[in-house]
Amino acid sequence: MQYLTLGLGSIEQGLIYAILALGVFVSLRVLDIPDLTVDGSFVTGAAVSVMFTQLQEPLGGGILFPVLSLIMAFLAGAITGIITGLLHTRLKVPALLAGILTMTGLYSINLIIMGDKPTVSINGMNNIFTPFMDMVGSDAVSRKLAIIPVILVVLLITTLALVWFLRTQKGMALRATGDNEEMVKASSINADNMKVLGLAVANGIVALSGAVLAQDQNFADAKSGVGTVVVGIASIIIGETIFGKRSIINNIVSAILGAIVYRIFISIVLQLGLPASYFKLLSALIVVIAICVQVTGEKIARKKVRRANKKC
Amino acid sequence: MLTLENIYLTFNPNTANEKVALNGVSLQLEKGDFVTVIGSNGAGKSTMLNAVAGTYMTDSGKISLDGEDITNMPNHKRAKHMGRLFQDPLKGTAPNMTIEENLALSYGRGTRRGFGIGVRKSDEKFYKETLSRLGLGLEDRLKTKVGLLSGGQRQALTLLMATIVTPKLLLLDEHTAALDPVTAKKVMDLTNSIVAENNITTLMVTHNISDALNTGNKTILMSGGKIVLVLEGEERKNMTVEKLMKLYSDTANDAFSDKMIL
């Protein structure tokens, strides 16, 4: 029973971080920009979500505000992406530094959003899961079974919207910007605007995942952002290593599955007795190991080709 | 059609590395002109092309295209009316996107990119027809990633992309220099036929003197950031590769000895 709860718990977390992975995928893989804004925008999403959810206390409205809070979180995240994008394209700040600057500034902004409190709780209020929780019993397993489909729906909507977007003319221009900027300019596309748009979409999705996490945990924590970008990158690289990266759809599915695999792996290691304080180190190490596997895999493949050519 | 009036451009002004790249360039292209540009390394050929394309903004002078002043227009806006090929065959295409996606991107040149679907089914037939004229079999590989093609195939594809929406001006910057002789000839022949068919005004930089004389209707020789010789009409017809080669090396030596004196 304990393992079932644990397993369902890591799937629940994995699905939330899969949304995060989609956002990081847009900046890291589509735009080819390692965007550190993520550590800030993830918390911005959580902060906006809890503050907006709290509006139900004076105003009522059932789950209207929790659901609206997800959209507001996306928009707030998009704004943080636009700031990084403008710093990078208009002021020519290198992308890494632009992300660091926004992320640092966001630490204060997030506290301001949360009314100068390091944590804000929405315990006892309606959240996006409330109607479904009411349908099931109060034991841990059935609660998780009520929560998971809701997260799955949010993930599915995000995925479909992203796939659709990347196949539109705008989305294609966005992908080309990350692939070959010279060519994009020669095709009369404003590459700078595309980067700003891409970072807006990326951080919007990241903030959405932060909001879903806040709804799931019933609180927002101003300090919870540290290392978020590494979790996103880990999910993407694990996904690519195990599930491939042949096409855009393959890439996106890989990122989602990678996030779930990552979460399951983490909970197994923690279950084996690793103290929780090692969690961030573990995240970083997983990225390094996954990259090692990718690089060696490519080397082995090349060696195989060489050996096959020798035989001919 | 394209007019350059007294263009000056200096790199790293007021520093030890100051370099006058364009030193008063004036040039007039009529509609349908195919001008070839030759000159030694550092003569300012590519810089002139970059100034026309808007990659570099000029210090003074005026550039106009089809009567419109484009001197201060950013390069992505100028690209609405210009097709461009670089020496590096990898520069003109997006490697991780498919052939049809690359074509669709350039087919949208000059239009606003909206939320319509990127690669329309209805355009597929057109892409196939366009590709089939390359004679490279690419029409059966629409879903292939461009990164898997050879340099020559990519340059040929770039040529198609640059002209799929007929541009007012085609800029070719040594676009066959990195290709093997057979492929280079193929791409050059293709360039000639596409340019002739659509009567595209073209400016081509080349290091191949015989290409410079045998293609197009005008040849200009650049040296030290200036146009030092314009060949057209009878004079161009009577010009041989040897004679031009001599003129070419004379100007190159002049530029060289100027520098030595300084």
Interface residues (C-beta under 8 A of the other chain):
Chain A: F165 R167 T168 Q169 K170 G171 M172 A173 R175 A176 D179 N180 E182 M183 V184 K185 A186 S187 S188 I189 N190 A191
Chain B: P74 N75 H76 K77 A79 K80 G83 R84 F86 L90 K91 G92 T93 A94 P95 N96 M97 E101 N102 A104 L105 S106 G108 R109 G110 R113 G114 F115 G116 I117 G118 V119 M161 A162
